Amino acid sequence: MYYDLEQKIEDYSEELFNDLGVATLTEDDKADLYARVQEHLHKVIVEILRPFLPAGEIAKIKQSVDQEDYHALDQVLSAHPQYKDTMEAKIDEEFEKLKLTIAEEQRNAGATLV
């Protein structure tokens, strides 16, 4: 089993760019948005897995995702495949919440410019 979190983050970011009509953002703004998605998903992953895994494995995952090295996450999910579906469902749910938050921020930013 291989879990490609980096690809998921890229896919989510692209979806945000397209769905929110933010394709016209500057490269810096796009990078900030990408980083925001990435940081949020990293937190979600750690919180999802925390109740199920020993502290040592959680620390290893946290350190590896903070360094954008998703190999440790893949190893843990390979060793504990029963948590993969739960994690993916929660990531999808959290992404939708984040997308709504960003969309609201975009609307508010647009309203203040008028």
PyMOL commands that place a pseudoatom at each C-alpha (Angstrom):
pseudoatom trace, name=CA, resn=MET, resi=1, chain=A, elem=C, hetatm=0, pos=[0.000, 0.000, 0.000]
pseudoatom trace, name=CA, resn=TYR, resi=2, chain=A, elem=C, hetatm=0, pos=[1.235, 3.465, -0.803]
pseudoatom trace, name=CA, resn=TYR, resi=3, chain=A, elem=C, hetatm=0, pos=[-0.394, 6.664, 0.418]
pseudoatom trace, name=CA, resn=ASP, resi=4, chain=A, elem=C, hetatm=0, pos=[0.637, 9.734, -1.562]
pseudoatom trace, name=CA, resn=LEU, resi=5, chain=A, elem=C, hetatm=0, pos=[-0.138, 12.663, 0.731]
pseudoatom trace, name=CA, resn=GLU, resi=6, chain=A, elem=C, hetatm=0, pos=[1.929, 15.047, -1.347]
pseudoatom trace, name=CA, resn=GLN, resi=7, chain=A, elem=C, hetatm=0, pos=[-0.215, 14.291, -4.410]
pseudoatom trace, name=CA, resn=LYS, resi=8, chain=A, elem=C, hetatm=0, pos=[-3.392, 14.668, -2.341]
pseudoatom trace, name=CA, resn=ILE, resi=9, chain=A, elem=C, hetatm=0, pos=[-2.254, 18.099, -1.136]
pseudoatom trace, name=CA, resn=GLU, resi=10, chain=A, elem=C, hetatm=0, pos=[-1.472, 19.148, -4.708]
pseudoatom trace, name=CA, resn=ASP, resi=11, chain=A, elem=C, hetatm=0, pos=[-4.854, 17.874, -5.920]
pseudoatom trace, name=CA, resn=TYR, resi=12, chain=A, elem=C, hetatm=0, pos=[-6.697, 19.689, -3.131]
pseudoatom trace, name=CA, resn=SER, resi=13, chain=A, elem=C, hetatm=0, pos=[-4.796, 22.908, -3.828]
pseudoatom trace, name=CA, resn=GLU, resi=14, chain=A, elem=C, hetatm=0, pos=[-5.621, 22.713, -7.530]
pseudoatom trace, name=CA, resn=GLU, resi=15, chain=A, elem=C, hetatm=0, pos=[-9.250, 22.058, -6.678]
pseudoatom trace, name=CA, resn=LEU, resi=16, chain=A, elem=C, hetatm=0, pos=[-9.232, 25.150, -4.475]
pseudoatom trace, name=CA, resn=PHE, resi=17, chain=A, elem=C, hetatm=0, pos=[-7.658, 27.242, -7.221]
pseudoatom trace, name=CA, resn=ASN, resi=18, chain=A, elem=C, hetatm=0, pos=[-10.293, 26.075, -9.700]
pseudoatom trace, name=CA, resn=ASP, resi=19, chain=A, elem=C, hetatm=0, pos=[-13.390, 25.959, -7.481]
pseudoatom trace, name=CA, resn=LEU, resi=20, chain=A, elem=C, hetatm=0, pos=[-12.764, 29.284, -5.834]
pseudoatom trace, name=CA, resn=GLY, resi=21, chain=A, elem=C, hetatm=0, pos=[-11.742, 31.019, -9.015]
pseudoatom trace, name=CA, resn=VAL, resi=22, chain=A, elem=C, hetatm=0, pos=[-8.425, 31.945, -7.487]
pseudoatom trace, name=CA, resn=ALA, resi=23, chain=A, elem=C, hetatm=0, pos=[-6.426, 30.882, -10.518]
pseudoatom trace, name=CA, resn=THR, resi=24, chain=A, elem=C, hetatm=0, pos=[-5.648, 34.567, -11.006]
pseudoatom trace, name=CA, resn=LEU, resi=25, chain=A, elem=C, hetatm=0, pos=[-3.798, 34.776, -7.681]
pseudoatom trace, name=CA, resn=THR, resi=26, chain=A, elem=C, hetatm=0, pos=[-0.130, 35.668, -7.655]
pseudoatom trace, name=CA, resn=GLU, resi=27, chain=A, elem=C, hetatm=0, pos=[2.362, 32.842, -7.291]
pseudoatom trace, name=CA, resn=ASP, resi=28, chain=A, elem=C, hetatm=0, pos=[3.048, 33.989, -3.721]
pseudoatom trace, name=CA, resn=ASP, resi=29, chain=A, elem=C, hetatm=0, pos=[-0.660, 33.850, -2.878]
pseudoatom trace, name=CA, resn=LYS, resi=30, chain=A, elem=C, hetatm=0, pos=[-0.935, 30.399, -4.450]
pseudoatom trace, name=CA, resn=ALA, resi=31, chain=A, elem=C, hetatm=0, pos=[2.077, 29.225, -2.443]
pseudoatom trace, name=CA, resn=ASP, resi=32, chain=A, elem=C, hetatm=0, pos=[0.496, 30.590, 0.739]
pseudoatom trace, name=CA, resn=LEU, resi=33, chain=A, elem=C, hetatm=0, pos=[-2.757, 28.783, -0.038]
pseudoatom trace, name=CA, resn=TYR, resi=34, chain=A, elem=C, hetatm=0, pos=[-0.876, 25.551, -0.777]
pseudoatom trace, name=CA, resn=ALA, resi=35, chain=A, elem=C, hetatm=0, pos=[0.997, 25.885, 2.519]
pseudoatom trace, name=CA, resn=ARG, resi=36, chain=A, elem=C, hetatm=0, pos=[-2.258, 26.460, 4.348]
pseudoatom trace, name=CA, resn=VAL, resi=37, chain=A, elem=C, hetatm=0, pos=[-3.812, 23.306, 2.887]
pseudoatom trace, name=CA, resn=GLN, resi=38, chain=A, elem=C, hetatm=0, pos=[-0.655, 21.367, 3.658]
pseudoatom trace, name=CA, resn=GLU, resi=39, chain=A, elem=C, hetatm=0, pos=[-0.426, 22.578, 7.254]
pseudoatom trace, name=CA, resn=HIS, resi=40, chain=A, elem=C, hetatm=0, pos=[-4.104, 21.887, 7.892]
pseudoatom trace, name=CA, resn=LEU, resi=41, chain=A, elem=C, hetatm=0, pos=[-3.886, 18.341, 6.524]
pseudoatom trace, name=CA, resn=HIS, resi=42, chain=A, elem=C, hetatm=0, pos=[-0.758, 17.641, 8.552]
pseudoatom trace, name=CA, resn=LYS, resi=43, chain=A, elem=C, hetatm=0, pos=[-2.605, 18.632, 11.745]
pseudoatom trace, name=CA, resn=VAL, resi=44, chain=A, elem=C, hetatm=0, pos=[-5.641, 16.571, 10.789]
pseudoatom trace, name=CA, resn=ILE, resi=45, chain=A, elem=C, hetatm=0, pos=[-3.549, 13.464, 10.138]
pseudoatom trace, name=CA, resn=VAL, resi=46, chain=A, elem=C, hetatm=0, pos=[-1.816, 13.670, 13.513]
pseudoatom trace, name=CA, resn=GLU, resi=47, chain=A, elem=C, hetatm=0, pos=[-5.110, 14.268, 15.334]
pseudoatom trace, name=CA, resn=ILE, resi=48, chain=A, elem=C, hetatm=0, pos=[-6.835, 11.384, 13.540]
pseudoatom trace, name=CA, resn=LEU, resi=49, chain=A, elem=C, hetatm=0, pos=[-4.098, 8.879, 14.272]
pseudoatom trace, name=CA, resn=ARG, resi=50, chain=A, elem=C, hetatm=0, pos=[-3.287, 10.052, 17.827]
pseudoatom trace, name=CA, resn=PRO, resi=51, chain=A, elem=C, hetatm=0, pos=[-5.949, 7.898, 19.571]
pseudoatom trace, name=CA, resn=PHE, resi=52, chain=A, elem=C, hetatm=0, pos=[-4.917, 4.775, 17.670]
pseudoatom trace, name=CA, resn=LEU, resi=53, chain=A, elem=C, hetatm=0, pos=[-1.134, 4.760, 17.694]
pseudoatom trace, name=CA, resn=PRO, resi=54, chain=A, elem=C, hetatm=0, pos=[1.619, 4.851, 20.311]
pseudoatom trace, name=CA, resn=ALA, resi=55, chain=A, elem=C, hetatm=0, pos=[3.130, 8.253, 21.084]
pseudoatom trace, name=CA, resn=GLY, resi=56, chain=A, elem=C, hetatm=0, pos=[6.414, 7.264, 19.441]
pseudoatom trace, name=CA, resn=GLU, resi=57, chain=A, elem=C, hetatm=0, pos=[4.745, 6.604, 16.108]
pseudoatom trace, name=CA, resn=ILE, resi=58, chain=A, elem=C, hetatm=0, pos=[2.743, 9.829, 16.347]
pseudoatom trace, name=CA, resn=ALA, resi=59, chain=A, elem=C, hetatm=0, pos=[5.956, 11.770, 17.000]
pseudoatom trace, name=CA, resn=LYS, resi=60, chain=A, elem=C, hetatm=0, pos=[7.577, 10.086, 14.003]
pseudoatom trace, name=CA, resn=ILE, resi=61, chain=A, elem=C, hetatm=0, pos=[4.617, 10.979, 11.763]
pseudoatom trace, name=CA, resn=LYS, resi=62, chain=A, elem=C, hetatm=0, pos=[4.495, 14.560, 13.019]
pseudoatom trace, name=CA, resn=GLN, resi=63, chain=A, elem=C, hetatm=0, pos=[8.201, 15.060, 12.436]
pseudoatom trace, name=CA, resn=SER, resi=64, chain=A, elem=C, hetatm=0, pos=[8.110, 13.518, 8.978]
pseudoatom trace, name=CA, resn=VAL, resi=65, chain=A, elem=C, hetatm=0, pos=[5.085, 15.490, 7.736]
pseudoatom trace, name=CA, resn=ASP, resi=66, chain=A, elem=C, hetatm=0, pos=[6.539, 18.707, 9.175]
pseudoatom trace, name=CA, resn=GLN, resi=67, chain=A, elem=C, hetatm=0, pos=[9.596, 18.014, 7.022]
pseudoatom trace, name=CA, resn=GLU, resi=68, chain=A, elem=C, hetatm=0, pos=[7.372, 17.107, 4.053]
pseudoatom trace, name=CA, resn=ASP, resi=69, chain=A, elem=C, hetatm=0, pos=[8.802, 13.594, 4.110]
pseudoatom trace, name=CA, resn=TYR, resi=70, chain=A, elem=C, hetatm=0, pos=[5.734, 11.425, 3.818]
pseudoatom trace, name=CA, resn=HIS, resi=71, chain=A, elem=C, hetatm=0, pos=[7.619, 8.121, 3.888]
pseudoatom trace, name=CA, resn=ALA, resi=72, chain=A, elem=C, hetatm=0, pos=[7.039, 7.633, 7.642]
pseudoatom trace, name=CA, resn=LEU, resi=73, chain=A, elem=C, hetatm=0, pos=[3.309, 8.187, 7.200]
pseudoatom trace, name=CA, resn=ASP, resi=74, chain=A, elem=C, hetatm=0, pos=[3.276, 5.620, 4.442]
pseudoatom trace, name=CA, resn=GLN, resi=75, chain=A, elem=C, hetatm=0, pos=[5.152, 3.149, 6.667]
pseudoatom trace, name=CA, resn=VAL, resi=76, chain=A, elem=C, hetatm=0, pos=[2.720, 3.636, 9.541]
pseudoatom trace, name=CA, resn=LEU, resi=77, chain=A, elem=C, hetatm=0, pos=[-0.299, 3.270, 7.285]
pseudoatom trace, name=CA, resn=SER, resi=78, chain=A, elem=C, hetatm=0, pos=[1.227, 0.134, 5.800]
pseudoatom trace, name=CA, resn=ALA, resi=79, chain=A, elem=C, hetatm=0, pos=[1.635, -1.265, 9.303]
pseudoatom trace, name=CA, resn=HIS, resi=80, chain=A, elem=C, hetatm=0, pos=[-1.860, -0.144, 10.358]
pseudoatom trace, name=CA, resn=PRO, resi=81, chain=A, elem=C, hetatm=0, pos=[-4.018, -0.258, 7.207]
pseudoatom trace, name=CA, resn=GLN, resi=82, chain=A, elem=C, hetatm=0, pos=[-7.195, -0.354, 9.292]
pseudoatom trace, name=CA, resn=TYR, resi=83, chain=A, elem=C, hetatm=0, pos=[-6.840, 3.417, 9.928]
pseudoatom trace, name=CA, resn=LYS, resi=84, chain=A, elem=C, hetatm=0, pos=[-6.332, 4.478, 6.313]
pseudoatom trace, name=CA, resn=ASP, resi=85, chain=A, elem=C, hetatm=0, pos=[-10.034, 4.719, 5.393]
pseudoatom trace, name=CA, resn=THR, resi=86, chain=A, elem=C, hetatm=0, pos=[-10.862, 6.634, 8.580]
pseudoatom trace, name=CA, resn=MET, resi=87, chain=A, elem=C, hetatm=0, pos=[-8.001, 9.021, 7.930]
pseudoatom trace, name=CA, resn=GLU, resi=88, chain=A, elem=C, hetatm=0, pos=[-8.932, 9.565, 4.281]
pseudoatom trace, name=CA, resn=ALA, resi=89, chain=A, elem=C, hetatm=0, pos=[-12.586, 10.230, 5.119]
pseudoatom trace, name=CA, resn=LYS, resi=90, chain=A, elem=C, hetatm=0, pos=[-11.615, 12.759, 7.777]
pseudoatom trace, name=CA, resn=ILE, resi=91, chain=A, elem=C, hetatm=0, pos=[-9.095, 14.433, 5.457]
pseudoatom trace, name=CA, resn=ASP, resi=92, chain=A, elem=C, hetatm=0, pos=[-11.788, 14.800, 2.787]
pseudoatom trace, name=CA, resn=GLU, resi=93, chain=A, elem=C, hetatm=0, pos=[-14.220, 16.201, 5.355]
pseudoatom trace, name=CA, resn=GLU, resi=94, chain=A, elem=C, hetatm=0, pos=[-11.662, 18.656, 6.717]
pseudoatom trace, name=CA, resn=PHE, resi=95, chain=A, elem=C, hetatm=0, pos=[-10.683, 19.764, 3.229]
pseudoatom trace, name=CA, resn=GLU, resi=96, chain=A, elem=C, hetatm=0, pos=[-14.311, 20.622, 2.470]
pseudoatom trace, name=CA, resn=LYS, resi=97, chain=A, elem=C, hetatm=0, pos=[-14.479, 22.679, 5.682]
pseudoatom trace, name=CA, resn=LEU, resi=98, chain=A, elem=C, hetatm=0, pos=[-11.237, 24.450, 4.781]
pseudoatom trace, name=CA, resn=LYS, resi=99, chain=A, elem=C, hetatm=0, pos=[-12.522, 25.155, 1.279]
pseudoatom trace, name=CA, resn=LEU, resi=100, chain=A, elem=C, hetatm=0, pos=[-15.661, 26.763, 2.718]
pseudoatom trace, name=CA, resn=THR, resi=101, chain=A, elem=C, hetatm=0, pos=[-13.571, 28.861, 5.096]
pseudoatom trace, name=CA, resn=ILE, resi=102, chain=A, elem=C, hetatm=0, pos=[-11.304, 30.061, 2.301]
pseudoatom trace, name=CA, resn=ALA, resi=103, chain=A, elem=C, hetatm=0, pos=[-14.278, 30.772, 0.050]
pseudoatom trace, name=CA, resn=GLU, resi=104, chain=A, elem=C, hetatm=0, pos=[-15.814, 32.903, 2.804]
pseudoatom trace, name=CA, resn=GLU, resi=105, chain=A, elem=C, hetatm=0, pos=[-12.517, 34.736, 3.269]
pseudoatom trace, name=CA, resn=GLN, resi=106, chain=A, elem=C, hetatm=0, pos=[-12.369, 35.380, -0.484]
pseudoatom trace, name=CA, resn=ARG, resi=107, chain=A, elem=C, hetatm=0, pos=[-15.928, 36.769, -0.458]
pseudoatom trace, name=CA, resn=ASN, resi=108, chain=A, elem=C, hetatm=0, pos=[-15.131, 38.998, 2.529]
pseudoatom trace, name=CA, resn=ALA, resi=109, chain=A, elem=C, hetatm=0, pos=[-11.902, 40.208, 0.912]
pseudoatom trace, name=CA, resn=GLY, resi=110, chain=A, elem=C, hetatm=0, pos=[-13.814, 40.974, -2.280]
pseudoatom trace, name=CA, resn=ALA, resi=111, chain=A, elem=C, hetatm=0, pos=[-16.492, 42.848, -0.352]
pseudoatom trace, name=CA, resn=THR, resi=112, chain=A, elem=C, hetatm=0, pos=[-13.927, 45.062, 1.352]
pseudoatom trace, name=CA, resn=LEU, resi=113, chain=A, elem=C, hetatm=0, pos=[-12.386, 46.010, -1.978]
pseudoatom trace, name=CA, resn=VAL, resi=114, chain=A, elem=C, hetatm=0, pos=[-15.665, 47.402, -3.301]
for i in range(1, 114): cmd.bond("trace and resi %d" % i, "trace and resi %d" % (i + 1))
show_as sticks, trace
zoom trace
